[in-house]
Amino acid sequence: MKTIAFITRVHPKRPKMLEVCIDSIKTQTDDDYIHILHRDDNTENGYGVIMANRSLVKVSPINARYVMILDDDDMLIDSILLRYSKESLARIIQKLSFLRAS
């Protein structure tokens, strides 16, 4: 199981933006991720934000502990984002205490 799944909603009219998004993920220095491309609809114009968000429930299974939504017009600007995220998550999880009420 990977640590992070990047889910990218693909809009049919933005192929160049998608290429930039994919390239930004490929530059990560840590390869403990999976990248899932999800076309948010089957029409030419796309769903729009609300329906695109709802369409994410169709993405399964996701074989990762955490998920980051990265639209096709977004990009990661730091090649060590994944490494820093994993380190931060590890520190946070160590500090959490879970209580069970009986």
C-alpha positions as CSV (number, residue, x, y, z in Angstrom):
1,M,0.0,0.0,0.0
2,K,1.3,3.4,-1.0
3,T,1.3,6.3,1.5
4,I,-0.4,8.9,-0.7
5,A,-2.7,8.7,-3.7
6,F,-2.9,11.7,-5.9
7,I,-6.2,11.8,-7.6
8,T,-6.4,14.1,-10.6
9,R,-9.8,14.9,-12.1
10,V,-9.2,15.2,-15.9
11,H,-11.2,17.8,-17.8
12,P,-11.6,16.9,-21.5
13,K,-10.6,20.4,-22.7
14,R,-7.3,20.9,-20.8
15,P,-4.7,18.4,-22.2
16,K,-1.8,20.7,-21.8
17,M,-2.6,21.5,-18.2
18,L,-2.9,17.8,-17.4
19,E,0.6,17.3,-18.9
20,V,2.0,19.9,-16.5
21,C,0.2,18.3,-13.5
22,I,1.5,14.8,-14.3
23,D,5.1,16.1,-14.8
24,S,4.9,17.9,-11.5
25,I,4.0,14.6,-9.7
26,K,6.7,12.7,-11.6
27,T,9.4,15.0,-10.2
28,Q,8.7,13.8,-6.6
29,T,11.9,12.5,-5.1
30,D,9.9,9.9,-3.1
31,D,8.1,7.2,-5.1
32,D,5.7,6.1,-2.4
33,Y,2.6,7.3,-4.2
34,I,0.1,6.3,-6.8
35,H,-1.4,8.7,-9.3
36,I,-5.0,8.1,-10.4
37,L,-6.5,9.9,-13.3
38,H,-10.2,10.3,-13.2
39,R,-12.2,11.8,-16.0
40,D,-15.0,13.6,-14.2
41,D,-17.7,12.9,-16.8
42,N,-18.5,11.7,-20.3
43,T,-19.5,15.0,-21.8
44,E,-17.4,17.6,-23.6
45,N,-17.9,20.4,-21.1
46,G,-17.4,18.6,-17.8
47,Y,-19.6,18.4,-14.8
48,G,-18.6,21.6,-13.0
49,V,-17.1,21.8,-9.5
50,I,-20.0,20.3,-7.5
51,M,-20.7,17.3,-9.7
52,A,-16.9,16.8,-10.3
53,N,-16.4,16.5,-6.5
54,R,-19.3,14.0,-6.3
55,S,-17.9,12.0,-9.1
56,L,-14.8,11.2,-6.9
57,V,-16.8,8.6,-5.0
58,K,-16.5,6.4,-8.2
59,V,-12.8,6.2,-7.7
60,S,-12.1,2.9,-6.0
61,P,-10.2,1.1,-4.8
62,I,-7.6,3.5,-3.6
63,N,-4.6,1.6,-2.5
64,A,-3.1,4.3,-0.3
65,R,-3.3,5.6,3.3
66,Y,-4.0,9.2,2.4
67,V,-5.5,11.0,-0.6
68,M,-4.7,14.3,-2.2
69,I,-7.0,15.8,-4.8
70,L,-4.9,17.5,-7.4
71,D,-7.0,18.9,-10.3
72,D,-5.5,18.8,-13.8
73,D,-5.0,22.6,-13.7
74,D,-2.9,22.3,-10.5
75,M,0.7,21.3,-10.0
76,L,3.1,20.4,-7.2
77,I,5.7,23.1,-6.9
78,D,8.1,21.3,-4.6
79,S,9.8,18.0,-5.6
80,I,10.1,17.0,-1.9
81,L,6.5,17.6,-0.9
82,L,5.8,13.9,-0.6
83,R,8.8,13.3,1.6
84,Y,8.0,16.2,3.9
85,S,4.3,15.1,4.0
86,K,5.3,11.6,5.1
87,E,7.6,12.9,7.8
88,S,5.0,15.3,9.1
89,L,2.3,12.7,9.2
90,A,4.6,10.3,11.1
91,R,5.2,13.0,13.8
92,I,1.5,13.8,14.1
93,I,0.4,10.1,14.3
94,Q,3.0,9.5,17.0
95,K,1.5,12.3,19.1
96,L,-2.1,11.2,18.8
97,S,-3.7,9.3,21.6
98,F,-6.8,7.3,20.9
99,L,-9.2,6.7,23.8
100,R,-11.9,4.1,23.8
101,A,-15.0,4.7,25.9
102,S,-16.7,1.6,27.3
